[in-house]
Amino acid sequence: MRERKKRVISLSVSDSYRESGRFPDCLQFLEERGYECQDIQLKWAHPAKRLLQIARLAPRLWGADLVVNTEYFSTALVSAGLRLTGSRARHVVLGLNISGNRTLSTRSKPLNRAINWLFFGRVDMAVVASKPEADIFSRIHDIPRDRFAFVHWAYDLPQDPGHFSRPERPYFCLIGRNNRDQRTFCAALEGLEAEGVIISHSPPDFTLPANVRNHVEIPFADCIDCIRGSVANVILVRDADRGAGHITLVTAMHCARPQIISRVETALDYFVPDEHALAVPLADVPAVREAMQRLLDDPALADRMGKAAAEYAAQWLTHARRTAVLQDRIRIWHDTGRVEWNEASAATAG
């Protein structure tokens, strides 16, 4: 009787639902070993709606040998699907990140134990984009610490030109929705001879100063064009309890722009303070204003920092490098069951 091919299901989220037999780059070695792949891109939606999409995949999850997915809520739904179907599939998460401010955690310890058993108890390997996130997710969801691997989030800058309408005066930009401290950004800009640009998922819930404008859900290429024209990209977060801003941070480095970034451990894995960016304390308006004024007063310094950041990103934060590291980590885990935490050669990159 013909032996059944081993099957891997790769789940990600996109702007529309798509399926193919393509192996993601970091799983190519499984194709060479005779696996077949179902690469499924779920339509991005509220987690409750995504539940229906994943529920329809339950028969496939039950018959899979390996399930690989990205994102926090997809991880929870896949883990629950594997638990409830009794699937023997192993489960790998490539990016256990929180894309919003909600988590499946409550004030009730008994309820949290039940949640963690159902929604996170079937995670065999989890890749995080910053070192502190391993401790955060291990603490709140009881995932054993030795199941985590740290791999920098990285990509290659898209070539779409973008058509952002830039302010006439020098400007700073704050882009993103996850945990951003828009109030400190605005307060720091008050009185400065500069403009501020906030690009967000929804409008700020407070009145903006006259020199700050807001754009909602504009194309990614326009966000990149905005960063390219700025004095500096600014990533200010409200707390240090979650990873936030990695996509924007890496994008600005590839754009050769300096940055002003909250000094939190989840960000410090990506840059060298004072060489690529100016790091500031949380919610410190005077420190942010001082950093802005420093870059306004010294455009040559801003350009030097941006150039150094771009060179750093070209070495450490590319799609090819991330793919190679991910594939190596997954292969080691697949063959030995051991999760490699951090490659020695990446130590200088965080």
N, C-alpha and C positions, 0 to 999 in steps of 0.2 A: 504493500500500500504506500502511496506517495506521502512523504512526510510533509506536514503542514508547515508553511513558512511562519517564522516568528513575525509578530506584527507590532509596530510602534504607532501610536496615535500622537500627533503633535497638535496641540491646541494653542491658538493665539487669538487676539482680538483685532478687528479691522473695521473699516467703514461699511463693509458689506460681507455677507456670508459667502465663503468660497471653499471649495474642496479640490485637492489634487493628490497625486501620488508622489509628489516631490519630497525629497528629504531636505530638511533645513540644513544649512551648511555645517553646523556643529554636530549633526547626526550622520554625516556622510559615511563614517566608518561602519555604521550598522548596515547600510546598503551593501557594502563590500562583504559583509558577513552573512548576507542572504536574507536580511529582514525585508519586509515590505512596509510601506509607510502610508498612512492616511493623514495628510496635512490639512487641518481644518481651521479656517479662520472664522471665528464667530463674529457676528455683528455686534459692535460695541453698544451696550445697553445697560440700564440699571441692573444691579445684580439679581433682582427678583425676576426680571425678564430673561436674563442670561440663564437663570435656573431652568427655564423651559427648554432653551436650546441644548443645554447639557443633559437634561433628563431624556431628551430624544436620542441621545447618544449612548444611553445606558447599556443596550445590548452589545455595542461595540466596545465599550469600556470593559464589560465582563469578559469578552473574548480576547482582549489585548494582552500582550506580554509586557509592554512598557508604555506608560502615558507620560508625555512631557508637556508642560504648560507654562505660561507666564502669568503674572499678576496675582494679587492677593485674593480677590473674591473668586476668580476662576480656580485658584488652588483649593479654596474651601469647598467649592461645589464639586470639583473632581474628586477630592478626597472623600466627600460624603457619598458620591456615586460609587466609588470603589468599595467603600465600607458596606453600603446597602445592597449592592449586587453580589457581594462575596467574591469579587474579582481577585485573582492572584497577581494581577499586573503590578509591577513596580512603578513608583511615582516619583518623577523628577520635576522640580520647579526651577525654571531659569529666570529668576527675578522675582523674589517674594517681596514686592514693593506695594506700598499703600498709595494709590493714586488720588485719594481724597482724604477727608478727615474722619471717615467712619471705619470702625473695626468691629469684629465679632467678639467683643469683650464687654462684660458687664460687671456690676459691683457684687454679684453673687458668686461666691467661690464654687458651690455645688453646680450652678448653672454653667460656669466657665469650664468645669471639668467635663461636663457633658458635651459642650460645644467643641472643646479641644479633641475629645475622643472621636466625635463624628466628623468634624470639618478639617482637622489637622493631624489626626492620628495615623493617616496613611501616607504621610510625606516621608519618603526614603532619602531624598537628597534635596537640599534647597540652596540655590545660589542667591547671594545678596550682593547689592551694589555698594555697600559700605560695611566696614568691619563691625561697628556698633549695632547694626541691624540684626546680626546673628543673636546677640545677647537680648535685644528687644523682643524678637519673635520667640526665642526660646523661653523667655520669662512669661510672656503673656499667653502663649499657646502650647507650652509644654513640649515643644519639639526638641528632642535631644540635641545638645550643643554640637555633638560630633557628627551630625548630619548636615552641617552647614559648610559651604564653600564661599569664599570671597573672590569675586571677579569684577573688575572695573566695568561699569557700563560704558560702552564706547560705540562709535559709529563713524561713517564717513560723511562729511558735509554734503548735502544734496546740491546739485548744480543749478537748480531753478533760480532765476535771477531775483525774483521778488520785486514788488513795486510799492514799498512802504512810503507814505507821505511824511517825510522827516520835518521836524520843527526847524524854523529858521535859525534859532539860537542853539548853542551846544546843549546836548540833552543826555540824561541818564535813563535807562530803561529797567523796568521790573516786570519780568515775564513769567507766567505760570499761575497755577491755581492751588497747588498743594502746600498748605501751611505758610503762605507768603504773608509777611508783615507789611502790608500796604500803608498802614498808618505811620509807622516810623519812616518809611520812604518819603511820604508826603511832608511830614514834619521837618525832615532834614533839608528838604528843598526850599522851604519857605525862607524868603530873603536872599536866596542865591541868584546870581545872574546866570541862570540855566533853566532848562525845561525838564519836565519829567514825563515819561511815557509808561503807563501801566497797560499791559496786555493780559487779559484774564478771561476766565470761563464765564463770569457774570460780573456786572458792574459792582464796584465797591459800595459798601453799605453806609458810606459817610460822604460828606461834601468835600470835593477835591479842591486844593488851592488853585488859584488862577493860572499858575504855571505848570500844572499837571493835567494831562489828558488821558483818557481811558479808551482802549479799543477792546472789543469783545469778540472772541472766537474768529480772529482773522487767519488767513492761510499761513501755514508754517513757513513758506518761502518769504512772506512779508515779515514774519518775526525775525528770521535770519537777517533780512535786509535792515531791519530796525537795529539789530545788534551791531551790524557792520558800521552803521553811521553814528553810533553813540560815542560819547566820551568814555563810558564804561557800562558794562552790564552789572546790574545789582541783584544779588540774591540774599534777601533778608527773610528769615523764618521766625515764626512765633515761639517755637520751642525746639529742644534738642531731642525729642522723644521719637522721632521718625526720620527716615531718609527723605530728602526733598531737594529738588533742584538739579539733579544730576544731568538730565538731558540739556537743560539750559546752560549749565556750567560747562559741559563738554562742547556744546555748540559755540559758545563765546570764545573758548580757547581756540577752536578751529578757525574762528573768524578773526583771530589775532587782535582781540580787544581785551584790555585789562578788566578786572572785576572788583567789586566790593561785596564781600561775602560774610555772612554771619559766622563767627568762629565757633562752629559746632563740630563734634567729632565725625558726624555723618558726611560732612563736606570735606574735611581735611585730608581724606584719602586721595584727593584729586589734584591738589595744587600745592605749590610751595608759597607760603605767605611772604609778602613783600617782594617776591620775585615774579609771580604771575598774577597776584591779586592782593588787595588790602583786606585783612580780616578784622572784623569789628565785633564787639560784644552784642549779645541779644538786646534788642529794644533800646539801644543807646543812641539817641538822636544826635547829641553833640559829636560822637565818634563818627557817625555816618556822614554828618555835614563836613567834618574836618577832612575825611577821606575824599569826599566829592570835591571840596575846594582844592585839595592838594593836586588832584588830577586836572582840574580846570586850570590851575596856575602853571602846570608843567606838562604841556602836551607831549613833549619829547619823552618824559618818563612814562606816560600812558602808552605811547607807541612801543617803547622798549619792553614794557611788561607784556603787552599784547603779542609782540613778536616772540618773546621767550615762551609764552604760553602756547602759541601755535607750534613751535618746535617741539615742545614737550608732548603736546597732544599727538603730533605726527608720529612720535616714537611709541607712546604708550596707549593711546586712546583711539585706535582705529578699528574698523570692522574686522580686518584680517587678524589683528592681534587678539581681539576678544574671541573670535571664532576658534582660533588655534588653542587658546587657553581653555575655553569651554569644552572643546572636543577632547582635549587631554584629560580634563577632570572627569568628564562623563565616562570616557574609556576606562580610566583607572577604577572608578566606582563600579562600572558594569562588570569588570573582570575580577575585581578583588572584594567588592563590597565596602571598601575603605573610601571615605571622603577626604580628599586633600583640601586643607583649609586655605593655604596661601602659598603660591610658588615663591621660592627664594629669590628668583631673578627679578621679581616685581617689587622687591622690598623698597627700592629707591623710588618707586611710584606710589608709595603709600602703604 
